[in-house]
């Protein structure tokens, strides 16, 4: 808190603003040094559609894990419920590329999720 012309002034900096500012400075320094700055999609030369599909799959995978934990199911118990293996459930929750998007959605539905839940998980980029 500082004192300015008889007023007490408190300056609050949003942590996100600080992070964005620091990221901007880092980016500028790297670019000035000749580096290209981008994300994994840039590095892998993925199309926007491919990036969106990967983000949806990861979002659904995270939602599946949360739903399983909310229902107090182990991976092995869930695997029995869907006639699969524990390792397959672990791969689904990790967003493994060998697991199809429809298999993740079917598992979400089998564990009690709804179509609306699936849509919400995709729409909000589930953390």
Phi and psi in degrees as a GROMACS rama.xvg file:
@    title "Ramachandran Plot"
@    xaxis  label "Phi"
@    yaxis  label "Psi"
@TYPE xy
-126.1  165.741  UNK-2
-107.912  126.93  UNK-3
-137.895  112.785  UNK-4
44.3277  48.2362  UNK-5
84.3924  -1.50826  UNK-6
-111.595  140.026  UNK-7
-86.085  124.841  UNK-8
-118.715  128.691  UNK-9
-113.944  123.408  UNK-10
-99.083  120.274  UNK-11
-113.597  132.259  UNK-12
-112.647  124.291  UNK-13
-65.4038  132.674  UNK-14
-57.6889  -36.6972  UNK-15
-64.8623  -39.3376  UNK-16
-62.2652  -42.5874  UNK-17
-62.9508  -46.1674  UNK-18
-61.4711  -43.7831  UNK-19
-62.61  -40.3474  UNK-20
-63.9456  -46.3655  UNK-21
-63.5009  -43.4502  UNK-22
-60.2228  -40.2754  UNK-23
-63.4251  -43.2911  UNK-24
-64.0229  -45.5639  UNK-25
-59.7374  -44.945  UNK-26
-59.9255  -45.9691  UNK-27
-62.1298  -41.4258  UNK-28
-65.1704  -43.3743  UNK-29
-64.2075  -44.1428  UNK-30
-64.518  -37.8313  UNK-31
-64.788  -28.6457  UNK-32
-86.0144  3.0753  UNK-33
95.9575  6.03774  UNK-34
-85.5772  148.423  UNK-35
-93.2131  131.321  UNK-36
-111.335  129.527  UNK-37
-163.025  -168.931  UNK-38
-110.59  -174.338  UNK-39
-61.2467  -37.0212  UNK-40
-61.81  -39.9805  UNK-41
-64.827  -46.7768  UNK-42
-61.3575  -42.5721  UNK-43
-85.5771  -0.784319  UNK-44
55.3032  47.5697  UNK-45
-85.2956  146.201  UNK-46
-74.6123  161.327  UNK-47
-57.4751  -33.4701  UNK-48
-67.3747  -40.5716  UNK-49
-65.9865  -40.9854  UNK-50
-61.9934  -44.5776  UNK-51
-61.9361  -42.2229  UNK-52
-63.9879  -42.7564  UNK-53
-63.7582  -43.3934  UNK-54
-62.6454  -39.6416  UNK-55
-63.9243  -43.7804  UNK-56
-63.4407  -44.0152  UNK-57
-64.6286  -38.618  UNK-58
-63.4769  -44.4803  UNK-59
-67.1533  -36.2498  UNK-60
-62.7045  -44.1491  UNK-61
-65.08  -40.1864  UNK-62
-64.8252  -41.2091  UNK-63
-57.7414  -45.6348  UNK-64
-62.2286  -44.6139  UNK-65
-62.6122  -41.6087  UNK-66
-64.3928  -41.8989  UNK-67
-60.5473  -46.6772  UNK-68
-65.4756  -39.1182  UNK-69
-60.915  -36.5818  UNK-70
-87.2033  7.47803  UNK-71
52.808  45.881  UNK-72
-106.489  139.36  UNK-73
-80.3208  165.352  UNK-74
-61.396  -38.2533  UNK-75
-65.0866  -41.7238  UNK-76
-64.6574  -43.7056  UNK-77
-63.1206  -40.0224  UNK-78
-58.8426  -43.6527  UNK-79
-62.4555  -39.9673  UNK-80
-61.6142  -33.1557  UNK-81
-106.626  12.7316  UNK-82
55.3481  51.1931  UNK-83
-136.908  -162.675  UNK-84
-114.808  159.593  UNK-85
-60.7865  -39.1773  UNK-86
-65.2545  -32.2059  UNK-87
-68.4683  -40.3419  UNK-88
-62.9736  -42.6976  UNK-89
-60.066  -40.3754  UNK-90
-66.1636  -38.9806  UNK-91
-61.0672  -45.8926  UNK-92
-67.9593  -24.2949  UNK-93
-89.2381  -5.45705  UNK-94
71.4989  28.7432  UNK-95
-56.9458  136.479  UNK-96
-62.9483  -20.1471  UNK-97
-76.5194  -10.1825  UNK-98
-99.7613  128.578  UNK-99
-76.1655  154.466  UNK-100
-61.9036  -40.1517  UNK-101
-67.8764  -31.111  UNK-102
-66.986  -38.7657  UNK-103
-64.3111  -44.4814  UNK-104
-63.9115  -44.4254  UNK-105
-60.2003  -37.601  UNK-106
-68.9097  -40.2977  UNK-107
-58.1686  -44.7948  UNK-108
-65.2401  -38.3955  UNK-109
-66.6622  -26.4923  UNK-110
-93.8045  4.19363  UNK-111
111.832  -1.36766  UNK-112
-72.2101  158.906  UNK-113
-113.711  171.402  UNK-114
-60.2401  -36.7499  UNK-115
-64.7989  -38.6733  UNK-116
-62.0858  -43.0808  UNK-117
-62.0482  -46.3266  UNK-118
-61.7292  -41.8836  UNK-119
-65.02  -43.5231  UNK-120
-60.7844  -38.7627  UNK-121
-70.9562  -44.2321  UNK-122
-66.592  -34.6022  UNK-123
-97.5293  10.7034  UNK-124
46.0741  63.9787  UNK-125
-44.4466  128.82  UNK-126
